[in-house]
Amino acid sequence: YLCNVNVLTTGFDAPGIDCVVLLRPTLSPGLYYQMVGRGFRLHPGKSDALVFDFGGNALRHGPVDALRITEPNAGGNGEAPAKECPECHAVIAAGYATCPECAHQFPPPQRRRHDATAGTEAILSGEVTRTDYEVSEVFYAVHTKRGAPPDAPRTMRVDYRIGFNEYVSEWVCFEHTGYARRKAEQWWRSRSDEPVPESAEEAVELADAGALSPTLAVTVEHREGERFDRIVAYRLGEKPPRLESEDSLPEHADVEIDGVPF
């Protein structure tokens, strides 16, 4: 392992490096690019590089292959940063630790500490990241796409609560045909011993009546540059027993939301 503080960030070439840990934030996109680039050198037997970003740099600057790095102003005509002394109110250069007029001592600048966990933002554009979330609640509703004709197939919208006010959603296509219907059948059979519903309305009624096993956690896949995230895995509880009758099925909710994949 090679550990350093502002030493091996630029100009250091060790092609075998396949893991980079950023334990500091930077406001410089160029320095961010250089630090991550320590792991991007080609080397025999090396197929990829793992980057742990504890400084929030990927969130701040974006993927390293989509950075816009501007050249510094070579003219030197900009105003130098300045600050005011709280004692004598003299305007002095920002770099002074002691006021040259009254000898006031400025407190040392507070440096931001790195995060306790590495970020999950993509280092490269088009990169795929997967994140596991615990699910606290699940909501079901019949979804009708805005502007769709009256005879258009509806879907069952499923909202998973994964935080205080955070949700991730999916749409199960019971009223579609072909591949979408087969996926809906597979989704249902993994959660219930009830017959697969023929309509979104029936699916919501059965789900609200307790016909589905609880969803304990979901894995969400994010592809950089794509509008929608996808749920790619689930951790489910045990399947509930078959419902005794349909008399106690609750009323379902209809929603109409635009901008979804179905």
C-alpha positions as CSV (number, residue, x, y, z in Angstrom):
1,Y,0.0,0.0,0.0
2,L,1.2,3.5,-0.8
3,C,-0.2,6.2,1.6
4,N,0.6,9.9,1.0
5,V,-0.5,13.4,1.6
6,N,-0.4,15.6,-1.5
7,V,2.7,13.8,-2.8
8,L,1.6,11.2,-5.3
9,T,-1.4,13.1,-6.7
10,T,0.3,14.2,-10.0
11,G,3.3,13.1,-11.9
12,F,3.6,9.7,-10.3
13,D,3.5,6.7,-12.6
14,A,3.0,3.2,-11.3
15,P,0.9,1.4,-13.9
16,G,0.2,-1.6,-11.6
17,I,-2.0,0.5,-9.3
18,D,-5.6,-0.9,-9.4
19,C,-7.1,0.8,-6.4
20,V,-7.2,4.5,-5.5
21,V,-8.6,5.8,-2.2
22,L,-9.4,9.5,-2.2
23,L,-9.4,10.7,1.5
24,R,-9.8,14.4,0.7
25,P,-12.1,16.7,-1.2
26,T,-10.8,19.1,-3.9
27,L,-12.4,22.0,-5.7
28,S,-10.0,21.5,-8.6
29,P,-11.4,19.3,-11.4
30,G,-7.8,19.0,-12.8
31,L,-6.4,17.7,-9.5
32,Y,-9.4,15.3,-9.2
33,Y,-8.7,14.0,-12.7
34,Q,-5.0,13.5,-11.8
35,M,-5.6,11.7,-8.6
36,V,-8.1,9.2,-10.1
37,G,-5.8,8.8,-13.1
38,R,-3.1,7.2,-10.9
39,G,-5.2,4.0,-11.3
40,F,-6.0,4.4,-15.0
41,R,-2.6,3.3,-16.4
42,L,-2.6,0.2,-18.6
43,H,-0.6,-2.7,-17.3
44,P,-0.3,-6.4,-18.2
45,G,-2.8,-8.5,-16.2
46,K,-4.8,-5.4,-15.1
47,S,-8.4,-5.2,-16.3
48,D,-9.9,-2.5,-14.1
49,A,-9.3,-0.1,-11.2
50,L,-11.4,0.4,-8.1
51,V,-11.8,4.0,-6.8
52,F,-13.1,4.8,-3.3
53,D,-14.1,8.5,-3.1
54,F,-14.5,9.6,0.5
55,G,-14.2,13.3,-0.4
56,G,-17.4,13.7,-2.5
57,N,-15.4,14.6,-5.6
58,A,-17.4,12.5,-8.1
59,L,-20.6,14.2,-6.8
60,R,-18.9,17.6,-7.0
61,H,-17.2,17.3,-10.4
62,G,-19.0,14.4,-12.2
63,P,-17.4,11.5,-14.1
64,V,-13.7,12.0,-14.9
65,D,-14.2,11.4,-18.6
66,A,-16.8,14.2,-18.8
67,L,-14.9,16.9,-17.0
68,R,-14.6,20.4,-18.4
69,I,-11.2,21.8,-17.3
70,T,-10.7,25.5,-18.2
71,E,-7.3,27.0,-18.5
72,P,-6.3,29.5,-15.8
73,N,-6.3,33.1,-16.6
74,A,-2.8,33.8,-17.8
75,G,-3.2,37.6,-17.9
76,G,-3.2,38.0,-14.1
77,N,-5.7,40.9,-14.3
78,G,-8.2,39.5,-11.7
79,E,-8.6,41.0,-8.3
80,A,-6.5,39.3,-5.5
81,P,-8.7,37.7,-2.7
82,A,-8.9,40.0,0.3
83,K,-10.4,40.0,3.8
84,E,-11.1,42.6,6.5
85,C,-9.4,42.6,9.9
86,P,-12.1,42.4,12.6
87,E,-9.9,44.5,15.0
88,C,-8.7,47.5,12.9
89,H,-10.9,46.9,9.8
90,A,-8.0,47.1,7.4
91,V,-8.5,45.3,4.1
92,I,-5.6,42.9,3.7
93,A,-4.6,40.0,1.5
94,A,-6.6,36.8,2.3
95,G,-3.4,34.8,2.9
96,Y,-2.3,36.7,6.0
97,A,-2.5,34.8,9.2
98,T,-1.6,37.9,11.2
99,C,-2.8,41.4,10.4
100,P,0.2,43.6,9.3
101,E,-1.6,46.7,10.7
102,C,-2.6,45.6,14.2
103,A,-1.0,42.1,14.7
104,H,-4.5,40.5,15.1
105,Q,-4.2,36.7,14.9
106,F,-6.7,35.1,12.5
107,P,-8.0,31.7,13.5
108,P,-6.7,28.8,11.4
109,P,-9.0,27.9,8.6
110,Q,-11.3,24.9,9.2
111,R,-10.6,22.1,6.8
112,R,-13.4,19.9,5.8
113,R,-13.0,16.3,7.0
114,H,-13.5,13.4,4.5
115,D,-16.7,11.4,4.6
116,A,-17.1,8.3,6.8
117,T,-18.1,6.2,3.8
118,A,-17.1,6.2,0.2
119,G,-19.5,7.8,-2.3
120,T,-21.6,5.7,-4.8
121,E,-21.5,8.2,-7.7
122,A,-20.0,6.9,-11.0
123,I,-16.4,7.7,-11.7
124,L,-16.9,7.2,-15.4
125,S,-19.8,8.2,-17.6
126,G,-22.0,5.3,-18.5
127,E,-20.8,3.4,-15.5
128,V,-23.2,1.2,-13.6
129,T,-23.5,1.4,-9.8
130,R,-25.6,-0.8,-7.6
131,T,-26.8,0.2,-4.1
132,D,-28.7,-1.9,-1.5
133,Y,-31.5,-0.2,0.4
134,E,-33.6,-1.4,3.4
135,V,-37.3,-1.1,2.7
136,S,-39.6,0.3,5.4
137,E,-42.9,0.5,3.6
138,V,-44.4,-0.6,0.2
139,F,-47.3,1.1,-1.6
140,Y,-49.4,-0.2,-4.5
141,A,-51.5,1.7,-7.0
142,V,-53.0,1.3,-10.5
143,H,-51.1,3.5,-12.9
144,T,-52.5,5.0,-16.1
145,K,-50.0,6.8,-18.3
146,R,-51.1,10.3,-18.9
147,G,-52.4,10.9,-22.4
148,A,-52.9,7.2,-23.1
149,P,-56.1,6.0,-24.9
150,P,-58.8,4.6,-22.7
151,D,-58.1,1.0,-23.8
152,A,-54.4,1.2,-23.2
153,P,-53.0,-1.4,-20.7
154,R,-52.5,-0.2,-17.2
155,T,-49.7,-1.2,-14.8
156,M,-49.4,-1.7,-11.1
157,R,-47.1,0.9,-9.6
158,V,-45.0,-0.2,-6.6
159,D,-43.3,2.4,-4.5
160,Y,-40.7,1.3,-2.0
161,R,-39.9,3.6,0.9
162,I,-36.1,3.5,1.4
163,G,-35.6,6.6,3.5
164,F,-37.4,9.3,5.5
165,N,-38.7,10.8,2.3
166,E,-37.0,8.7,-0.4
167,Y,-38.8,6.2,-2.7
168,V,-37.8,4.0,-5.5
169,S,-40.5,2.7,-7.9
170,E,-41.3,0.1,-10.4
171,W,-44.2,-0.8,-12.7
172,V,-45.5,-4.3,-13.1
173,C,-47.3,-5.0,-16.4
174,F,-50.1,-7.5,-15.7
175,E,-52.2,-6.1,-18.6
176,H,-49.4,-6.2,-21.2
177,T,-48.6,-9.1,-23.4
178,G,-45.4,-10.9,-24.4
179,Y,-42.2,-10.3,-22.4
180,A,-43.7,-7.7,-20.1
181,R,-46.5,-10.1,-19.1
182,R,-44.1,-12.9,-18.5
183,K,-41.9,-10.7,-16.3
184,A,-45.1,-9.7,-14.3
185,E,-46.0,-13.4,-13.8
186,Q,-42.5,-14.1,-12.6
187,W,-42.6,-11.1,-10.2
188,W,-45.9,-12.3,-8.8
189,R,-45.1,-16.0,-8.3
190,S,-41.9,-15.1,-6.4
191,R,-44.1,-13.3,-3.8
192,S,-47.5,-15.1,-3.7
193,D,-49.2,-18.4,-4.0
194,E,-52.4,-16.7,-5.3
195,P,-53.1,-17.0,-9.0
196,V,-51.4,-14.3,-11.2
197,P,-53.9,-11.4,-11.6
198,E,-55.2,-10.6,-15.0
199,S,-55.4,-6.8,-14.4
200,A,-53.6,-4.1,-12.5
201,E,-56.7,-3.4,-10.4
202,E,-56.9,-7.0,-9.3
203,A,-53.2,-7.1,-8.5
204,V,-53.5,-4.0,-6.3
205,E,-56.5,-5.4,-4.5
206,L,-54.7,-8.6,-3.7
207,A,-51.5,-6.8,-2.7
208,D,-53.4,-4.5,-0.3
209,A,-55.2,-7.6,1.2
210,G,-51.8,-9.1,2.1
211,A,-51.3,-11.6,-0.7
212,L,-47.7,-10.7,-1.2
213,S,-44.6,-11.5,0.8
214,P,-43.0,-8.4,2.4
215,T,-40.1,-6.7,0.6
216,L,-37.3,-6.3,3.1
217,A,-34.6,-4.7,0.8
218,V,-34.0,-3.8,-2.8
219,T,-30.9,-3.4,-5.0
220,V,-31.1,-0.4,-7.3
221,E,-29.0,-0.1,-10.4
222,H,-28.0,3.4,-11.6
223,R,-26.5,3.9,-15.1
224,E,-24.8,7.3,-15.5
225,G,-26.6,9.4,-18.1
226,E,-29.9,7.4,-17.9
227,R,-33.1,9.0,-16.6
228,F,-34.5,6.1,-14.6
229,D,-32.9,3.8,-12.1
230,R,-33.8,0.1,-12.1
231,I,-34.5,-2.3,-9.3
232,V,-32.5,-5.4,-10.1
233,A,-32.7,-7.5,-6.9
234,Y,-34.9,-8.0,-3.9
235,R,-34.7,-9.5,-0.4
236,L,-38.2,-10.9,0.3
237,G,-39.8,-12.3,3.4
238,E,-41.9,-15.5,3.6
239,K,-44.9,-15.9,1.4
240,P,-48.2,-15.4,3.2
241,P,-50.9,-18.1,3.3
242,R,-53.6,-18.1,0.6
243,L,-56.4,-15.6,1.2
244,E,-59.7,-17.3,2.4
245,S,-62.0,-15.2,0.3
246,E,-62.2,-12.1,-1.9
247,D,-64.9,-10.4,0.2
248,S,-62.4,-8.4,2.3
249,L,-60.4,-7.0,-0.5
250,P,-59.8,-3.3,0.0
251,E,-60.5,-0.5,-2.4
252,H,-57.6,0.3,-4.7
253,A,-56.1,3.6,-5.6
254,D,-55.7,5.0,-9.1
255,V,-52.8,7.2,-10.0
256,E,-52.0,9.1,-13.2
257,I,-48.3,10.0,-13.5
258,D,-46.4,11.0,-16.6
259,G,-42.7,10.4,-17.4
260,V,-42.4,6.7,-16.5
261,P,-41.2,3.9,-18.7
262,F,-44.6,2.4,-19.4
